[in-house]
């Protein structure tokens, strides 16, 4: 069967993309590998969702409900427990998406595909933690699902690796359940979470070890202790280190975009983000294949993922109705100074667009510039943990624009 749009992923970006596609009158199929829609949201019982796109402070399940209801009120066809295994480009206007479900393997065709498969968590071996293979080692998402979906307490004496938002939120979750959070161990010399989440450490008197890393885990059957070592500015280990007694090690070492299917299909991947290279329609280098949410770029706010899903849907609508977006001279976005990455990578110069960027290191009194269009802005504080969004006006001319942060 041929659809106008196939959306891969039923998390916030995919749900927003599917409902927006339907509003645009496009025949839309939404595929999600889980038994229920919502992605990670149903297990995020804390507030802080929807502030930007809805103007309300909702919990993850509440926000998921809003997005799911939008899809249910639309003409979107939904298939859950549908694990996408491949994407093939039959032509610019025909893509084949193959998925496996309890009913077997099936292939469907689409004029456009919106890829919103989210991200995966880094595991212990990716962050260099050696030692015994024992029970009691979890990623933050695994522990969150155990507690918030199934009511299972992973442990009572916890060490958390990584000071990002999810790790900090889980520190609070454990503390509220009466567990002892022995410490949060961060390899960088500064914490990785948003300021509002860093308050958790102070509120619950949880130690934060900056410029330290967990290098080893020991135990007989279950975690009993972990070794913590100080690192220098080059992240090299210094000294003997010390041991922390615990029964649970929580890995919250960041997310990696799930782009294996895009890579296999031939999309160019940006090493700075781990996601695909896209233009301002969020179209990848594969014609008519769009990306949104954490499979495009790791977002600190779910509202941005929703925003990207809607942008991708509008781009897909353009593509379908125009039988392929017209060839134009794309304007390359370059980065200079303290810029870790910038997305999108190319602008059409015919519309206003949001640029998403992060700095490589914290900076105060930052100067943000796009010299080609005269944009110049002072920002009091920029941190690698906090996304910066910049509105670029349509009247961009020339062969490139440059984002400079210093």
C-alpha positions in Angstrom: 0.0 0.0 0.0 1.2 3.5 -0.8 1.0 6.3 1.8 1.9 9.9 1.5 3.9 9.8 4.7 5.1 7.0 7.0 6.2 8.1 10.4 8.7 5.9 12.2 8.5 6.2 16.0 5.6 7.0 18.3 7.4 9.2 20.8 6.7 13.0 21.1 8.4 13.9 17.8 6.6 11.1 15.9 3.2 11.8 17.4 3.5 15.5 16.6 4.7 14.7 13.0 1.8 12.2 12.4 -0.9 14.6 13.7 0.5 17.5 11.7 0.7 15.4 8.6 -2.9 14.4 8.9 -3.9 18.1 9.4 -2.2 18.8 6.1 -4.4 16.2 4.4 -1.7 13.6 3.9 -2.4 9.9 4.2 -0.3 8.9 7.1 0.9 5.7 8.7 2.5 5.8 12.2 4.7 2.8 13.1 6.0 2.3 16.7 7.9 -0.7 18.1 6.3 -0.5 21.6 2.9 -1.9 22.7 1.8 1.7 23.5 2.4 5.1 22.1 4.3 7.9 23.9 7.9 6.8 23.7 9.7 7.6 27.0 7.0 10.0 28.2 4.8 7.5 30.1 7.7 6.7 32.5 8.6 10.3 33.2 6.2 11.0 36.0 7.9 14.3 37.0 6.6 17.7 35.8 8.3 20.1 33.3 6.7 19.0 30.0 4.7 21.3 27.7 5.8 24.6 29.0 6.9 25.9 25.6 4.5 24.3 23.2 1.3 24.2 25.4 2.0 26.8 28.0 1.3 24.3 30.7 3.5 22.4 33.2 2.6 18.7 32.7 4.0 15.4 33.8 5.3 13.1 31.1 2.2 10.8 31.0 -0.1 13.9 30.9 1.9 15.3 28.0 1.9 12.0 26.2 -1.9 11.8 26.6 -2.3 15.2 24.9 -0.2 14.1 21.9 -1.8 10.7 21.6 -5.3 12.2 21.7 -4.3 14.5 18.8 -3.4 11.4 16.8 -6.5 9.5 17.8 -8.7 12.4 16.7 -7.0 12.5 13.3 -7.1 10.1 10.3 -3.6 8.7 11.1 -3.4 4.9 10.8 -1.4 3.5 13.8 0.4 0.2 14.1 2.1 -0.6 17.4 4.5 -3.5 18.1 5.8 -2.7 14.6 9.6 -2.8 14.6 11.1 -1.1 11.5 13.9 -3.1 10.1 14.9 -1.3 6.9 14.3 1.7 4.7 14.9 1.4 1.0 14.9 4.2 -1.6 13.1 2.9 -4.6 13.1 6.3 -6.2 12.9 9.9 -5.0 9.1 9.6 -4.7 8.9 6.0 -3.6 10.4 4.7 -0.3 9.9 1.2 1.1 9.6 0.7 4.8 9.9 -2.8 6.1 8.7 -3.7 9.6 8.2 -6.8 11.7 5.2 -7.3 14.0 3.3 -10.2 15.7 1.5 -10.6 12.4 4.8 -11.1 10.5 7.0 -9.0 8.2 5.4 -6.4 6.0 6.7 -3.7 3.6 4.8 -0.5 2.8 5.6 2.3 0.4 5.5 6.0 1.0 6.3 9.2 -0.9 7.9 10.7 2.2 9.2 9.2 5.5 9.6 11.0 8.8 12.2 9.2 11.0 11.6 9.9 14.7 13.0 6.7 16.3 14.5 8.5 19.2 17.8 7.7 20.9 19.4 5.0 23.0 21.4 5.2 26.3 25.1 4.7 26.5 26.0 1.6 28.5 28.8 0.9 31.0 31.3 -0.4 28.4 31.0 2.8 26.3 32.1 4.9 29.3 35.0 2.6 30.2 33.6 0.9 33.4 35.4 -2.4 33.8 35.0 -5.1 36.4 32.6 -7.8 37.4 29.4 -8.7 35.5 27.0 -8.4 38.3 23.4 -7.6 39.0 22.5 -4.0 40.1 23.9 -2.1 37.0 21.2 -0.2 35.1 20.9 2.6 32.7 18.9 5.5 34.0 16.0 4.8 31.7 15.9 1.1 32.7 15.7 2.1 36.4 13.1 4.8 35.7 10.9 2.2 33.9 11.3 -0.3 36.7 10.2 2.3 39.3 7.6 4.4 37.4 6.0 1.7 35.2 6.3 -1.5 37.3 6.8 -0.3 40.9 10.1 -2.2 41.3 12.8 -0.6 43.5 16.2 -1.3 41.7 18.3 -0.8 44.8 18.8 1.0 48.2 22.3 2.4 48.0 23.0 4.1 44.7 25.9 5.6 42.8 24.9 7.6 39.7 27.3 8.1 36.8 26.6 11.3 35.0 25.1 14.6 36.1 22.7 15.1 33.1 19.1 15.8 33.6 17.9 12.2 33.6 20.6 11.2 36.2 19.6 14.1 38.4 15.9 13.3 38.1 16.6 9.7 39.1 18.7 10.9 42.0 15.6 12.7 43.3 13.4 9.7 42.5 15.6 7.3 44.5 15.8 9.8 47.4 12.0 10.2 47.5 11.7 6.4 47.8 14.0 6.4 50.8 17.1 5.1 49.0 20.6 6.6 49.8 22.2 8.3 46.8 25.8 7.9 47.7 27.0 10.3 45.1 26.7 11.6 41.5 30.0 11.2 39.6 30.7 13.5 36.7 33.7 13.3 34.5 33.6 16.9 33.3 34.6 19.8 35.6 31.0 21.2 35.4 27.6 19.5 35.9 25.6 18.5 32.8 22.0 19.1 33.9 19.7 22.1 33.7 19.9 24.6 36.6 16.4 23.6 37.8 17.5 19.9 38.1 20.8 20.7 39.7 18.8 22.1 42.7 17.9 18.4 43.4 21.4 17.8 44.7 21.2 20.6 47.2 17.6 19.8 48.2 18.5 16.2 49.0 22.1 16.8 50.2 23.5 14.5 47.5 27.3 14.7 46.9 28.5 15.7 43.4 32.0 14.6 42.4 33.1 16.7 39.4 36.2 15.8 37.4 35.8 12.1 38.6 34.9 8.9 36.8 33.8 5.4 37.8 36.4 3.0 36.4 35.6 -0.3 38.0 32.7 -2.3 39.6 33.1 -5.2 42.0 30.7 -7.6 43.7 29.7 -11.2 44.2 26.4 -11.7 42.4 25.4 -8.0 42.9 27.2 -4.7 43.0 29.0 -4.1 46.3 31.4 -1.2 45.5 32.6 0.9 42.7 36.0 2.6 42.2 36.0 6.4 41.6 39.1 8.1 40.2 39.8 11.9 39.7 40.6 13.0 36.1 42.5 16.0 34.8 41.5 18.6 32.2 42.3 16.0 29.5 40.1 13.5 31.2 43.1 11.3 32.1 43.0 9.4 35.3 45.1 10.7 38.2 45.9 9.0 41.5 44.7 5.8 43.0 41.1 6.7 43.5 38.7 5.5 46.2 35.9 3.0 46.6 32.2 3.7 47.2 30.1 1.1 48.8 26.8 0.6 47.0 24.3 -2.0 45.8 23.3 -0.2 42.6 25.2 1.6 39.8 23.1 3.8 37.6 24.6 4.8 34.2 23.3 8.2 33.0 26.1 9.0 30.5 24.0 10.5 27.7 22.0 9.5 24.7 23.0 8.5 21.2 20.6 9.1 18.2 19.3 5.8 16.7 20.3 6.3 13.1 21.4 2.8 12.0 18.5 2.5 9.6 19.2 5.9 8.1 22.9 5.2 7.8 22.2 1.9 6.0 19.9 3.7 3.6 22.7 6.1 2.7 21.9 9.2 4.8 25.0 11.4 5.7 25.5 11.5 9.5 26.9 14.5 11.3 29.7 13.3 13.7 29.1 16.4 15.9 25.4 15.4 16.7 25.3 11.7 15.8 22.2 12.5 13.8 21.6 13.0 10.1 22.6 16.1 8.1 19.4 18.1 7.3 18.2 21.2 5.6 15.7 23.7 7.1 12.8 21.4 6.2 14.6 18.8 8.4 15.0 16.7 5.2 18.0 14.4 5.3 20.4 13.9 2.4 17.9 11.2 1.2 15.2 13.0 -0.9 11.9 12.9 1.0 13.3 11.4 4.2 13.0 13.7 7.1 14.2 13.4 10.7 12.9 14.9 14.0 13.4 14.5 17.8 16.2 12.7 19.4 17.1 10.8 16.3 18.0 14.1 14.8 19.6 15.8 17.7 19.6 15.1 21.5 17.1 17.7 22.9 17.0 18.8 26.5 13.3 19.8 26.2 10.7 17.5 24.8 8.9 20.6 23.5 11.7 21.0 20.9 11.2 17.4 19.7 7.5 18.2 19.2 8.5 21.4 17.3 10.8 19.4 15.1 8.2 16.8 14.4 5.8 19.5 13.2 8.5 21.1 11.1 9.4 17.8 9.5 5.7 17.1 8.7 5.4 20.5 6.9 8.5 19.7 4.9 7.1 16.3 4.0 3.9 18.0 2.9 5.9 20.3 0.6 7.7 17.3 -0.8 4.6 15.2 -1.5 2.6 18.1 -3.0 5.5 19.3 -5.1 6.5 15.8 -6.3 9.8 16.5 -4.6 11.1 19.7 -3.1 12.4 21.9 -6.0 16.2 22.0 -6.4 17.5 25.2 -4.9 20.9 26.6 -4.0 21.2 25.7 -0.4 23.0 28.0 2.0 25.5 26.2 4.2 25.5 26.9 7.9 29.0 27.0 9.3 30.2 27.2 13.0 33.0 29.0 14.6 34.3 29.6 18.1 32.6 27.9 21.0 30.0 26.1 18.9 29.7 22.3 19.4 27.1 21.8 16.6 24.4 23.6 14.7 21.2 22.2 13.1 19.9 22.5 10.5 23.0 22.3 8.4 21.6 24.1 5.3 19.1 26.9 4.7 16.8 27.5 1.8 16.8 31.3 2.3 13.1 31.5 1.7 11.7 31.2 5.2 12.4 32.0 8.9 14.0 29.0 10.6 15.1 27.9 14.1 18.7 27.1 14.5 19.5 24.6 17.4 22.9 24.7 18.8 25.0 24.0 21.9 28.3 25.3 23.1 31.4 23.1 23.7 32.2 24.6 27.1 30.4 26.9 29.6 30.8 30.6 29.0 29.5 33.7 30.7 28.6 37.0 28.9 28.6 35.1 25.6 28.4 36.9 22.3 26.3 35.1 19.7 26.7 36.3 16.1 25.6 35.5 12.6 27.6 38.2 10.7 26.0 37.7 7.3 22.6 38.8 8.5 23.7 41.2 11.2 22.4 39.1 14.1 24.2 39.9 17.3 23.0 38.9 20.8 24.5 38.9 24.3 23.6 35.8 26.4 24.4 35.9 30.2 25.3 32.2 30.5 25.6 29.3 28.0 26.1 25.7 29.1 26.7 22.6 27.0 23.6 21.1 28.8 21.3 23.8 27.6 20.1 24.1 24.0 20.2 27.5 22.4 17.6 28.3 19.8 18.1 31.2 17.3 15.5 32.5 14.9 17.1 33.2 11.5 15.1 35.5 9.2 14.2 34.5 5.7 16.3 37.1 3.9 19.5 35.1 4.0 21.6 35.5 0.8 24.9 34.3 -0.4 26.5 30.9 -0.2 26.7 30.5 3.6 26.0 31.8 7.0 28.2 31.5 10.0 27.2 30.9 13.6 29.8 32.3 16.0 29.8 32.1 19.8 32.6 33.6 21.8 
